[in-house]
């Protein structure tokens, strides 16, 4: 019997409804447009019906076992920190993410630790960002509540008896700098900023003059000598400009323009006299000369040896479990998007003066390399670490006198064995953990012949090349790299005997800016092809059997998955899509879609609309098709992608499918684009693994050890 809340209208041009858009192109049918009215009684009734379907799902039988396994993983995790620790004023600050919520602690020199967020944080709060004052007297924290990516800063003192303060005008994801007695921060909305200074001694606040008129988006950097760097980008569009000043408390800083023409700055850091920048090479900027107006362009440092490029197999010894089976050659990558010749992703100054030691983190293809060296001394350089998963450097450290210290914290992800932390305070290799994941890289060939790297994590080293239920994940957008990382749910999948594949599709930042541009606009269809090619390659090479592939991703990655399963429904047995765009003809309606024209194209342009409809999941649903099991996840407080994208796709798939696999919607009134927090996040993780496991044939272990295939 037909559901009265789901009109039996096929997707595609409906008789009498098309609106001409140009030769052979008409406005696409939109039978579930009514779901965009999210508070309408009809929509709420439809959501209630979807909740009943979710509650009745057959996969619930395995969820308790998945929940127990995820809980065990969390309890056994050696470190549960999503960001590296920070040193300030002789104190060490740590952020931990636990099943019952986020925690921020401070450790004193005598080893005692205490929590800073006992009264400020709730179970549904997420620490979105934090920064410690160089003297260690306070830490500024931004909390996102109930999935909302709100602004505001909490100033939490580290000394007993002092009261916390709240700055409600701070922008979401505010950038900030400490300068003497003041905290400078970006205020306003996500995209339109002002610069505000709050004096910590008396609590007075004032706006500072900017070197350009608004509306403008700001990024602020600060150093220990009172020097500030400011990046301004006019809104809604326009070229970025750079400025510098030595701020001494005035309301109208003496901003000096910097000439960075021709440099694509990817990382920078400051000490009390020099700014070190990374572009196509390492650069230095004399801050005192800039403040006097005597310099405006950085000088090149002596370049290191030109040995960068896509990671060759020779970088990995047989004893290293991070091995390469097959990587695209440098020539192949250059032909399709340019080899990523060691792009610097992070740079930290380890000490004062004009020639301090530097910690330089480079992305080389799909791997990372951490170098330690002194500027101007090429021979005085040591490669401390090669790592094939996510690797992050902490912020610049400050000692007990508030001066730049000589050490920095390193946080490394291992998808199988959790995160690990090291304090890097000298030259030499880094002590590695005893257990490391069995990561390797294969190459798929996309439909147009482009080689696409795929990183695999096996459940155990002895499982290499044996077929196993495999979850593929992808991002492929906005120049953001997809890096293997640790997540308790993914470790649970590995412990159960499954395999994980990270597809480094075009559009992402893994292989440089040209690779990212190749997946932009009309190229987004190629991103979908890259993902499909990776899935097919895994079956062809015997890494998985037919019916053993699942897919899991969020945001743009979830869009790629949804587009792939509507293009080729038989490719996957199950898919979990978290907060995807699904109706590409209307992606600019609501959320932040109006800011994404460069990434996806303008749907009011007939040519761009053709390209969008070529992969728009909602518009590619075909009635009479057997679709795989699909779980769509949304949150009511998602400020980026309106939940109705998933709702419309869910309605279309549910109406169209002829298979027995369920099409499910998991909507949460306290969720947002960044997912859920605390126990809600773990409950969702178990649900997602149950859907993926049921589709691919992976069962959770019944005891503390032993996979169940």
N, C-alpha and C positions, 0 to 999 in steps of 0.2 A: 504493500500500500504506500502511495506517495505521501511524503511528509508535507503537510500544508505550509510549513515554514520554509520549505526548499522548493521553489517553483521548478517544474521540469522544463527548464529552458537550456538548450545546449549552448555551450560556449562557441562563439563564432558569430558572423553577421546574422542578425535576426531580421526576418522579412519586415520591410517598412521602416526599420530603425537606423540604417547606416547614414552616416554623415560624410560626405565626400571630403577626402583629405588630399587628393591628388590622383594621378593616374594609377588605377588598379589598387587603390588603397582606401579602405573605409574605416570608420571608427569601430573599434572592436566592441562586440556585445559585452554587456556587464550585468548579468542576471542577478548578481548578489550585491549590487551597489547598496542595497538597503542595510547591509551589515555595517556600513560606515557610520550609520547613526547609532553609536555604541550604547546610548542610554535609552533607546526606544524600547517599548514593551516587547515588540516582536523580536528585536535582537536579544534582549535579556532572556526571553523564552527559549530562543535558539541556543544560547549559551547554557541554559539549564539542561536542555536536552543533550548537549555535548558532554556535560558533566556526568549525566547518567550513563552515557556510553563509556566514558572513561572509568567510572566506578565498576562497570560490569565487564571490563576487559579480561580476556582469558589469561593474559600474561601475569596477572596478580599473584598467581601461585608461586612464582619464582622470586617475587620481590622481597620477602623476608630473608631469604638466603643471600640475595645481593646486598641488602641492607646490612646484614651481619658482616659480610666480607668488607664492605666499604668502611664500616665502623672499625674493624680490625686493622685495616690499612691505616686509618687515621691515628689509631692508638699507637701503632708501631712506627709511625713516620719519625725519622730522626730530627727533622726540622720542619716546621709548618709555617715558615715565613714567606710571604709573597714578595718581599722587598729586602734588599741587603740591610744589615744593621748600619747605624750611623754613630760616629763619635763626635761629641761636642762638649767642650769644657771639661774633658776628663771623664765624661759619662758615656755609656753605651746605650743607645735606644734600639729597641727591637719591636717589630710588628709581627704578630702571630695571627693566623686565621684558624680558628677552632670550630668544631661542630656546633658549639653554643654561641658563636659570634667572634668578632675581632677583638684583639687585645693589643695594647701598646704598653710596653714596660720600659723602665729606665734602670740601669745597673750602675751602682756607684763603685769607686775604686776598691772598696773593701769587699766587693762581691755581692753585696746585698741588692736585691731587686724588689721593685714594687710597681704596681699597675698605675697608669695615669688616667685610665678611662672608666673607672668603676662607676662613676655617677653620670657620665655623659653618654655612654654607649648602651644601646638596646640590642635585643636579639636580631632584629631586622636591620640594624645599622651596618654599613660597610665603610671602612676607612678608605676613602678615595685618594688621599694624599696626605703627606705629613713632612714637616721640615723642622729641624732643631736649630735654635739660636746658637751661634758659634760658642757663646759662653756657657751653654748648657742650662740657662736659667728657665727656659720654657720651650715648648714644642707647639707649633701651629698645626692643627689637624682639620681636615675637611671630612665631614661625615655625610654619606648619602643614606637617606632614611626611606624605608619601604620601597626601594627600587628607584626612587627619584634621584636624578643627578642634579641636586640642588647646590646652591652656592653657600657662602658663609664659612667662617673660620672659627674654630675653638682654640683659644690660647690657654694651654695647660701648663701651669708652673711646676717646676720640679722640686721646689723647696716646700717643706711642710708648712701648713698654715696660710699659704697664699691662695687667693681665690682665682678660679678660671675666669676668662672673659670670652665674649662672643662678638664677632664682627659680622653682622648679617649682610653687609653690602659686598662681601668678597664674591668674585665671579666663580661659577662652576669651573673646577680645575684651575684655580687661580695660580699664577706664578708669583713668586715673592722673593724678597732679598732682605737680609738684615744689614743695616748700616748704622753703626754706632748705637744710639739709644732708640733707633726707630726700626719699625717693620714696614717695608714698602710692599704693596700687593696690588694686583689687578682687581678692580671692582667693576660691577656691572653684570651684563648678561654673558652668555657663552661666547658671543661673537663681537660684542661692542663693549669696549673697556675704557675705564678711566684709571689713573694711577693715584693711589692713596698712600699716605704715610701716617702711621700711628706711632706716637711717642710712648714707649713702654713705661717710662717713669711716671708720667702724669695722666696717661690715657687720652690725651688730645689727638684729634684726627684732622687732617686737612688734605685737600686735593693738590696734586702737583701739576704744573704746566707741562704739556707735551710739545714735542718739536713739530708736530703735524696736526692739522685739524681733524676732527672726528667726522663720521664714525670710524673707529679704528680698532684693530685687534692687536694686543700687546703680548710680547714675551719678554720677561725681565730676568736678568742674570746679575748676581752680585758677588763681590769679592771682599777680602778682609781689609783692604785699604780704603774702603769707602767708594770704590769704583763701581759704576753700574754700566751694564750694556743693555740696550733696549732695541728690540726688533718690532717695527711697526708695519702693519699691513692694512691698507684702507679697506673698508667694507662697503659693498659686498664683494668687490674684486679690486685688484690692482697689485703692482709690484711691491715686494717687501723692501724696507730700508733699515739700515742699522745706525745706531747712535751710541755715544759714550759720554760719560761725565764723571767727575769726582764730586759726589754729593756731600755737602757740608751742612745740610739742614734748611736750605733756602726753598721757598715755595716755587720758584722758577729756576730749575736746574739749567746750567749752561751746557745744553746738549751739543755735542760736536758730531757732525755727520761723518760716517765711515764710508770709505770707498771699497766696497766688496764686489765691485763689478767683475764678473767672470768667475767668481768663487761660489760654489754650492756648499755652504757650511753645513756639516753633518754633526759636529760635536765641538764643544769648547769648554774651557775651564779657566779660572783666574786665581792667581795668588795676589800678594800685596802690591806687585809692580808690573806684572806681565799677564796678558791674555794669550792663551794658547788655543789655536783654532785648527780644525781639521776640515779640509776641502778635498781637492784632488791630491793634496800633500799637506804636511804639517806647516803651520804658520805661527808667527809670533807678532804681538802688537804691544808696543811700549805704551802702557796706560798713562804714565805721567806726561809723555810727549803729546798724547791725544788730548789730555785735559788742558794742556797749554795751547792747543790748536796747532801744534808743530808737526803732527803726523795724522794721517787719515787712512793709510793703507797698510795692511800687514806685510811683514817681510817673511820670505820663505826660510824655513830651517833647512839644514843640510839633509837631503832626502835619504831615507834608508835604502838598502839594496832593493832593486826592483824584482822581488821574487814573489809578488802576489799574483793571484789568478784563481780560477776555479780549482778547488782542492784536488790535487792528483792523488792517486793511490799511494804514491811514495811517501806521503805525509804520515801514513798509518803503518805501524809495525804489526807483524802477525800477533804479537802479544796484546795489542790494543783492541778491545772489543768494539771500538767505534771504527768499523771497517767499511770500505767502499767496494761494492761489487762492480758497479759501472757508473761512471759519471759522464755527462756530456763533455766533449773535448772543448778546449778553449776556442778552437776555430768554429765549432758548431754553435757555441753560445754567442760568439761575436756575430755570426751570421744572422741570428734570430733576435738579438736584443742587446748584445754587448756583454762581454765578460765583466763580472763584478770584481775589479782588481783591488781587493782589500779595502772596501769602504769602511772608514772609521765610524763606529757607532757610539763609542763612549771614550772620553779622555779625562784623566784625573791628574792633577798636579800633586806630587808627593813631596812638598816642602817649599820653603821660601826661596827668594833670589831669582836671578835671570836664567839659571841653568839647573833647575830642579830635576829630579827624576820624574818621569811621566809613566803612567800606566795607560796603554793604548789598546783598546779592544777593536778588532777588525772583523767584519763579516767577509769571508772568502767563499763565494758560492753559497752552499747551505751549511757551512761550518763556521766556527769562530776561532780566532787566534788572539791570545793576549800577549802583548809585548811590553817589556820594561826597558826603558832606555833614557839616556841623558841627552838633551838637545845638543846638537853639534858634535856629538861623539858617536859616529856610526858604529864603531867597533864595540862600544859599551852598550850593547843591546842584547837582551836575552828573551827568547820566546818561552814564556812561562807555562803556556797551556794551549793545546788544541782541544776543542770540544765541539761535538756535533749536535748538541741540544742548546736550549736557552742558557745564556750566560750574561750576567749583569754585574756592573760595578756600582758600589755604593757612592754616596755623595762625598765631596771633599771633606776630609777629617779635620777637626780642630782640637788642639791640645788643651790642657788645663788653663792656659793663659789666653785662649781664644785665637791662637796662631795656627796657620796651616800645618798639619801634622805630616808625618812621614809614612803613614800606612793608609790602606784603603781596604774595605770589605768587599769580598767577592761572593756572589750567590750563583750556584750552578744547579740546573735542573737535570735530574735523571728520571726519565719516564717510568722506569721499573722500580727504582729504589729510593725515590724521593729527592728532596733538595739537600745540598750540602753547602756549608759556609766555611770560608777561610779568611783569615786576616793577612793581607799581603803587605809585608813591611820591608822587603828587600829583594835583591836579585835572586834568581835561581828558580828551578821548577817547583811547582806547587805539589804538595803531598796529596795524592789521589786516594779516594776511598777504596776499600778492598773490593767491594762489589760494584760493578758497573753494568749498565744495560747493554744488550746485544743489538746495537744500532748499525744499520747498513743502508746504503743508498743504491737504488736501481734507477733505470731510465725508461720512461715510456715515450712513445712517439705519437704525437698528436696527429689529428687528421690532415693538417697541412705540412706534416713532416718535421715539426718543431720538437726537439728533445725536451722532455719535462722530467726534472729530478723528483724522485719519490723516496722519502726516508722511511725505513721500516724498523719497528721494534718487535723482536721476537719474544715470546713468553719466557723462553730459556735459550741459552746458546745452542743446546742440542736440538732445538726445534727448527733450526735454520733450514729453509727450503722445504719443509714439510707443510702440506696443506693445513690451514687452520682458519677458523672463523675470524674474519678480518674487518675491522672498522677503519674506514677511510675518513680523513678530515681534510679540510681545505679552507683557505680564505680568499686569496686571489683578488684583492682590491685595495685601492687607496695607497698603493706603495708600501703596505704594511707587511713585513715578513712573517711567514708562518714558521714557527720554531717548535721542535719537539720540546715538551715541557711536562712537568709532573702535575698530575691531578689524581686525587684519591680514587675517583671512578675509573679512570683509565688504568691505574695500577691494578684495581680490582679485576678489570677485563684481562689484563696480562696474567695475573695470578690464576685466573680461571682457565687459562690455556689459549686465550685469543691473541691475535696479532693486531698492531696498529700501524697505519700508513698515513704519513703526512704528505700531501700532494702539493708541490711547490709550483702552482699554476701561474700563468701570466696574469698580471695585475697586481701581484704581491711584490714585496721589496727584496726578496731573497737574492735576485741576480741583477740588482741595479735599476736605475731609473728607466732605461729603455725597456727592460723586461716589464716594469710596472706599466709603462705607457702602452705596451702591446695588449694589455688587458683592459684598456680604458675605452669608453664609448662603444663603437661598433665592435671593438676587440673583445668585449665581454663575452660574446658568443664563443670566441676561441678559448676563453677561460673554462667554459663549460666543456668544450671538446677536450681540453687538457685533462680534466677530471675524469671524463668517461674513458679516455685512453689509458689513464693510470689504472682504473678498475679492470679494464680488459686485459692489461698487461699482467696483473697479478694472477689472473686465472690462467692465462697462456703459459706463464712461467711456473705454474704449480704451487704458488704461494697460498692459494685458496682454490677451492672447488666451486663449480657453479652452485649458486644457492648459499654460499658462505660469506657474501659481501654485505656489509652494512655501512651506513654513512651517518656521520654526526658532525654538525658544525653550527655556528651561530652567526647572525647578522649577514654580512655579504657572503660568507661561506655557506650559510644556510640557503641563500638565494641560489648559489651555484649548485648545491645538492638538489634543490627543488626543480631547477631547470633541467638537470641531468635526468632525474627520474621521470619527468614528463616527456623528455625527448626519447628516452630509452627505458621504458618501465621495467623490463626484465633484467636490467643490469644489477639491481640491488634487491635484496630480500627484505630489508628494513631500513628506514631512515628516520633520523631525529633532527628536526629543523627548529632552531631556537631563534625567534624574532627575525624571520626573513622578510625582505621585500618580496612581494609575490605579484602584484599588479603594477607592472613597469609602465603602463600607460598613465598611471596616476601616482607615481612615486613622489611627485613634488607636492602632493596634497597632504598637509599635516606633517608632524614630526620635523625632522631636519632636511627633508627631501629637497627643499629649495636651494640648499647649499651643495648639492651633489650633481649639478648639471655637467660639470667637467668629467666626472667619473662615469656617468651613465648616458649622457646626451640629453637633448631637450625634446621632450615628447610633443611639443607644439610644432616642431620641425618635421614634416612628413618623412624625410629621409631618415632622420634619427628615430622616429617612431617605428619605421619598418625594422630597423636594427633591434629596437627594444622588444618588439613583438616576436622576433625570431627566437628569443629565449625566455620571454616573460612566462613564468610557470602557470599563472592563472589562465592565461590565454592559450596555452598549449595542452590543456586537459582535454582528452578525447573521450566522449561517451562510448561505453562498450569495451573499455580497456581494463585489463586486470592489473591494478596497481599494487605495489608492495605495501607492507605495513608501514604506516607513516604516523609519527607523533609530532605534532606541531605545538610549540611552547610559546606562550605569550605572557606579558605582564601588563596590568592596567596602567602602570606609571611609566611606561616606556615613552620617553620624550624624543626618541630618534625615529623609530619605525612604528607607526600606529598599529595596534594589534589587529585591526581589521584586515590587514594584508593576509595574515595567516587564517583568519576566519573565512575570508572569501575563498582561499585555496582549499581549506578544509571542506567547505560546503560543496565546491565544485568536484573535488576528488570523491567525496562521499556519494554524490549523485552519480558520478560517471563510472566508478569501478564495478567490475563484474567479478572480481576475485573475493576470496574469503578473508583476506588479510584486513585488519581493521584500519580505519583512518580516524585518528584520535586527536583531540585538542585538550591541552592542559593549560588552562588559563588561571592566573593567580592575581588577586586584587592588590597584593602588596609587592608584585614583581616589577622589574624594570628591564632596560636593555642589557644591563650588566649581569642579569641573572638574579638568583635568589640568595638568601643569606641564611647561615646557621642551619638548623634542622630542616628547614624548607628546602635548602639546596641539596642536602643529602637524600631527602625523600625523592626529589626529582631525579637525582642521579641514579638511584635504584630503579626507578620507573623506566628511565631511558635504557639502562642496561638490560632490563627485563624484556623490553620491546626488541632491542637489537639481538639479544641472546635467543629469544624465541624464533626470530626470523632467520638467524644464521646457524642455529643448532648448537649454541654454546650454553651450557648449564652452569650455574654457580657451584663451587665445591660445597659439599655437605659438611666438611670438617675443616680444620685449620690448614690442611695441606692437600695437594693433589688436584690437578685440573680435571674437569669433567667435559670431555669432548663427545 
